[in-house]
Amino acid sequence: MSETRVPRLRKVKILATLGPASSSPAMVKKLMLAGADAFRINMSHGTHAQKSKLVEAIRGLEKELKRPTTILFDLQGPKLRVGNFEGGSAELHKGQHLILDRDRCLGGSDRVELPHPELFESIGKGDRLLIDDGKVRLKVLESDQERIVTEVVVGGRVSDHKGVNVPDIVVPIPALTDKDREDLAFALEQKTDWIALSFVQRPEDVAEARALIGDKALLMAKIEKPAALDQLTDIIALSDGVMVARGDLGVELPPEDVPPLQNRIVATARQFGKPVVVATQMLESMITSPTPTRAEVSDVATAIYEGADAVMLSAESASGQYPLEAVTMMDRIAASVERDPIYSSRIHFTETKLEPTTADAIAGSARQIASTVSAAAMGCYTSSGSTARRIARERPSVPIMAMSASMTNTRRMGLIWGVYAVHTRDVSSFEEMVEKGKRMALRHKLATGGDRLVLMAGVPFGVSGSTNVIHVVRLVGDELERYSPGH
């Protein structure tokens, strides 16, 4: 499959969640055309049959629009919840005591079941329990194997099965539940490109998922638990990418702590050369409004200025009233930021130190050469995507054309900053790769006659990870005619 399409040269990617508001092939197509580069399928809701139809729709439109498209399956992860109340809910008042125990009887304003025995062994005096996304807050006074006695710090009404967050401890449960394992097996059957792992607290959580996934998909660790921040570099090192899941982070941490932590996570991921997605509530008001607030626009812009590889829409595109408008708005914000003359200098505030390898040295030098000779684009032929990631880490000012004979690899590159992935036939020599690079740059309108193109490759050719050559070519007029569609 060698496709010709009008290039989308925006560098930051848009990851849109699909759901009830965007499940039809017609709407998915509209979102693709409006700017969605990748789609998130949330396994917290819906059936496998529904998810299979979404994958089928995306892959069908991928062929129709000749645009390789990334699919990310997001696993639900363990959910801590209270039990049931008599009458369905109870009102809790500040200063009162509430006991959480293992009794399955209906609860009330004085006690309620907490059906998670592992918590009773780990939680201690002074630790916090946050119910319903932190709307109700409890402080532990005492605990044993059977009950946890708490004081209500912030009161309110709590209803059946409301979620519980425990920010002060490493919860002694694995990141993968039985449901997650079933969902993971299904996602791999669907040939997903990425798996997002929820409830990551320690590197061992990533390692467990990696063992199950193997090389069948790339693995994205969601940073949403405070415990993960203590071992952030180890978690990122074991992952293929990370997501700043600000929803739970904002519940378990003071809200004023989230912006600097977002900056830290983005910067650390960039230093590792791993794609980083900023997610949750980016255009939240567009769930019910056709336009965002100015603060939301600034929030999206901030993530882009930080150099995030992708920004994500959740309920805005999955269940909101204006999914198309939300994607369009995010595309407009990104385009505006990237036109800003100071954008290039802003994204280079984060120092991405090169590793002492030939491949990293080549990537760093190629970015400088592309800038010096005013190249129209950079190009590489990659069998694994590693060369594209190395170049993207340097945040060059021109598009990165990453060519691959593997459609799987082409799709997986859809969340890497600045990468324009091209699925094309395999090549067998350096000279053939150079000709292929010139032809694809012209065909995909990344360059025209007279432009320079900076190409990277490895000699001997075809050996993964052997990038060691920079080649600068100038495209001439007769090539433009020779390589145009129809010739």
N, C-alpha and C positions, 0 to 999 in steps of 0.2 A: 504494500500500500504506500504509494507516494502521492501525497495530497498537495493541492494548490489552494490556498485560501488567503483572504486578506489578513495580514498579520495583526495580532493584538500585541502591541509593543509596550503596554503597561507592564512595569516590572513586578510590583507586588501582586500577589494572586488573591482571588476572591473565592472563598470556600462557602458554599451555600447549603444549608440543611434542607432536605426534602421532607415533606410531611403532608398532612391533609390538604393544605392550601396549594401544594405544588407537586402533586403526585401524578397528574396526567401528562402524557407525552407532549401535549401541546404547551403546557406551562413549563415543563422542563426545557423545551426548545426555546421558549421565550427567555428563560433565565440564562441559557447558554449564550444567546445572541446579545443579551443585555450586558453580559460581562462575567458570568460565573465560569471560573476555570476548573473548579472541582466541586464535587457534591458529597456531603456528609449524610450518611444513613444512620439514624439514631436507633440503637437496638433497645432503648428503654420503652419504646412504644411499638405497637403493631405486630403483625405476624410474619413468619418467614415467607409465606406466599406473597404478601404485600411487598416485602423487600425485594423479592425475586423479580416482581414486575417493574420496580424502579430500576434495577440493574439492567433489565431487558430494554427499557425505554432509553436509558442513557447510552447503552452500546449501539442501539439502533440509530439514534440521533448522531452519535459519533461518526458513523459511516456516512450518514446523509450529509452532515456538515463538514466532513473531512477534517475533524478537529479531535485529536487524541484527548480524552477526558479522564480525569482522575476521580476515583471513587474511594471514599474513606468510610469504613464501618466503625462506629463508635460503640464500644461495649459499655453496658450499664454499670457494672461494678457492684460491689455489695452496698446495700442500703440499710442503714440502721433506722428502726422505726419503733415508736411506742405501740402498745396494744390497743384494745378497744375500751371505750368508755360507756357507762350506762347512759343511754340517751344520745350517744354518738359524740359527746364532747363534754368538757368541763372548764369552768372559769377558774383561773389561778390568780392569786393576789400577791403583790409584793410583800415579802417578809414571812409568808406562811411556809410551812414545811410540806414537801411532797416526797413520798416514798416511791421509788421504782423497784419492783421486785419481780420474781419469776412465777408469780401466781397468775394463772390464766383467767381468773374471774374478772368480770367487767370492772373497770376503774372508776374513780370519781375525783373529786377535788383534793383528796388526801393521799391517794395512791393510784398507780397504774402499772400494768405489766411492761417490762422491758425484755423482749424475747431474744436477748443476746447474751448468753451466759459468759462468753469470753470477756465482756466488759466488766463484770463483777470482780474478776481476778486482777484487773489492770488499773482501774480507776481508784483515785485516792482523795483524801481530804484536800479541799481547795481547788480541785479540778472543776472545769466547767462542762455543763451539758447545755447545748443549744437546740431548741425545738422549733420546727417549722421555719427553717432558714434564719434562725436567730431571733424570731419575733418574741419568743419566750426564752428566758435565760435562767438557768439554775446553777447553784454553787454547791458542791458536795461537802456535807458536814461529816459524814462517816459512811463506811461501806464494809461489807463482808461478802461471803459467797452467795448470800440469799437476797440481800437488799442494799439499796443505795439511798441514804437519807440526804435530801437536798433542801436548800433554802431557795425560795423564788426571789431572784434578783430583779427580773423584769417580768411582770405578769401579763396575762392575756388569755384568750380562749384557745384551748387545744382540742382538736378533734381526732377521731380514729386514725391510726397508722401514719401520723405525722412524722416526718423525718427527724433524726437526731444527729447532731454533729458533736464530736468530742475533740476539740482542738488541742488539748494539752497533753495528749498521750499518743504513742504509736499504737493504734488499735490492732490487737493480735489476731487479725483475720487476713487471709490471702486476698489479693486484688481480684482474683478470678473466682467467681461463684460457679455452681453447677450450670446455671443459666448462661453465664458468660462462656463457658466451655462449649455448650451447645451452639450458641450464637457464633462463636469463633469458628467452629467446624463448618457451619453454614456459610459464613463469610468467605472462608477459603475455598469452598466449593463454588462460590459465585465468582471466584478469581478477583477478589477485591485487590486494590493497589496498596492501601494502607489500612492498618488496624490501630485504632486509638484505645489505649488502655487506661481505664479510670481507676481511681482510688490508689494511685501509686504512692507508697510511703517510703520505700527503700529500694536499693538496687536489685535485691532478690526478687521483688515483684516483676521487674522488667525481665530478669533472667528466666523466670518461670514461663512467662508468655513467649519469650523468644524461643524456648525449647519446643513449644507447641507449634509455633508458626514456621520455624525454619526459614527457608528462603522463599516461601510462598507469598509473602507480602512484606512490606516495610512496617515497622513498629513505631508508633508515636506515643510517648508517655505524656499523660495529662498531669500537669502540675497544679493540683487543687488542694493538697493537704499540707499544712505547715511542716509536718515531719519530713516531707520530701525536700524542703529547702535546706535542711541540714546536710543532705547528701546529694545536692543538686548536680555537682560535676560528675559524680559516679553514675547517677541516673542518666544524664545526657550522654555520657560516654557509651553506655550500653544500648541506647536508643538510636533510631534512625532520624528522629525528629521529636520535637516537644510542642505541647500546647499550653499556653497560659490560660487555664480555665478559671477565670476571675470570679465566677459565680460562687463556688464553695470557698475559694480563697477569701472573698469578701465577707463570707459568713463567719469563718473561723478566725479571721484576723481583723483588727481595726481597719475600717475602710481607708483611712489615710495611709496605711502601710502598703496598700495594694499597688499604687503607681510606681514607687521605687522598686518594689519587688518585680513588677512587670519589666521594668527597665533592666534589672539585674538578670532575669531569666532570658530575655531577648539577647542581651549582650553576651551571656555565657554560651548560649546556643550558637550564636554567630562565631564566637571564637573557636568552637568545635567544628564549624562548617556544617552544622545540622539545621535543616529547615525548622523555623519556629512560627507557630500560628498564634495570634492573639484573638481570644474568643470571649463571648458572653456579654450581652447587653450593649453591643456596640451601637445599634440603632433601635434601642428597645421601644421607644415611643412609636416607631413605625409599625408596630403590631396593630395599632388602632388608628394611626394617623398617616396620611399620605406624605407628610414631610417630617424630618427629624428636628430635634432641638439643636440649637447652635452648640450646646455643650457636647452633644453626641457627635456632631461633625468634627469638633476639635479632638474628641477622644479617638476617633478613627484616624484622623490626621497625625496625632501624636504617635500612634503605633507605626504608621508608615514612615514618619521621620526617624523613628528609632531603628528602622531597617528591618522590621518584621518581614518574613517571607510571604505571609498570607494573613488576611483578616477574615473573620468568620461571622456569618449570620446564623442565628439559631432560630428562635420562634419567629423572628421577623420574616423569614422565607418559608418556614415549615408550617406554621399555623396562623400567621397574621393575615390581616385583611389586604395588605399591599406588598406581596412578595416581589413582584416585578419592579415596583417603585423602589423597594429597599435595595435590590441588586443594582439598579440603575444609579441610585444615589451613591452607593459605595464606589461604583466605578467612576462617577464624576468626582468624588472627593479624592480618590487615588490619582486620577489624571491631573487634577489641580495641584496637588502636592508635588507630583513629579515634574511639573512645569516650573515650579518655584526655583529660581536661580540658586538658592542656598540649599536646595535639597541634597545635592551631591556632597556638600561639605558636612551637612548634618548627619548623614548616614555613616560618614567616616569618623564621627566622634568616637565610635567604638573601635578600639584598636584590635585588629585581627592579626595576631602575630603568626607569621609563616612558620610551619614546621620545617625542620632541617632535612627536607626531602627534595629530590629533583622535581617531582611533580608539583609541589607547592612553590618552589622557586620559579618554575616555568609559568605557573598561573599568575603569580605576582608580577613577573616581568612582562607577560603578555598584556595585562591590564595597562601597564605604563606605556608599552609600545602602542597599544590601540589609541590611547589618549594623545601621544606624541605625534602620530601620523594621521590623526583624525579619521580613524577607520570607521566605516559604517556599521560593522558588526564584528563579533568574534565567533569562531566556530570550532567545534571539536567533534570527533567521532568517538562515541563511548559505548562500551558493551555493558557497563554496570551503572553508569551515572556518576561515578566518583569524580571524573574530570570536570563535569558540569558543576558539581557541588563545590569543588575547589575554586573554580573561576568565580562562581556566584559569591563565595565568601569574600572576595575582593571588591564586590559591588562596583563593577565597571560601569561606565556611562553609556555603553552601547549594548544592544541585544546580544545574548549568548545563544547562538544557534547550536543546539545539541542534537547530533544525528545518531540514530541507532537503528539497527536492523531488527531489534526486538520491540514489538508493540508493548509488551509488558514493561520494559524499561522506559519506553517513551511516555507511557501513562504515569509511571511513578515519578517522573520528573516534573509533573504538573504543579507541585507545591514548592518548587525551588525558585527563589527570587531571580527575575531577569531572564530565565531560561525559556527559549522558544524551541520546543521539542519537535523534531521532524522524524517521522518514521520513513525509512528508505531502505533500499536493498543493501545487502552487505557489500563490502569492498575488500580487496585482497592485497592492496599495496598502498604505499604512501602516496604515490603519484595519482592513483585512482581516487584516493580520499581527497586530495587537493582539487581535482576536477569535480568531484561530487560536491565539495563545499562551495565552489564557485557557482555550480549549476543550481544548487538548492538556495543559495543566497539570492540569486536573481529570480528564480521561480517563485520564491515566497516573498519577494518584494522587500527583502531586508537590505538590499543594495542594488545599485544600478551601474551602468557603464561609467567608468572613471573612478569609482569608489575603491577604497582599499579594504581588504578583509584580512584579519589576523586569525590564522589557523593553528591549532595545536594538535599534536599527534605523538604516537610512540613508535620508536624504531628499536627492535623489530616490530612490524605492524601486527596488530591482532592480539598482543599480549596485554591483558587487563592490568591497569595500574602502572603502565610503563611510559607515561607521557614525558617526553624529553626533547621535543622539537617545537620551535615556533617558526611559522612560515608566513610571511606577509606577501599577499598577492594584490595586484591591481586588476580590476575587471575592465575589459575594453569593450568597445561598441559592438564588434562582431560577435562577441560572446553573448551579449544581450540578445541579439537576434537568434543566435544558434541555440541558446538554451531556453528561449521563450516557449510557452506551451504550444504544442502543435509541430514543433521541430524535433 
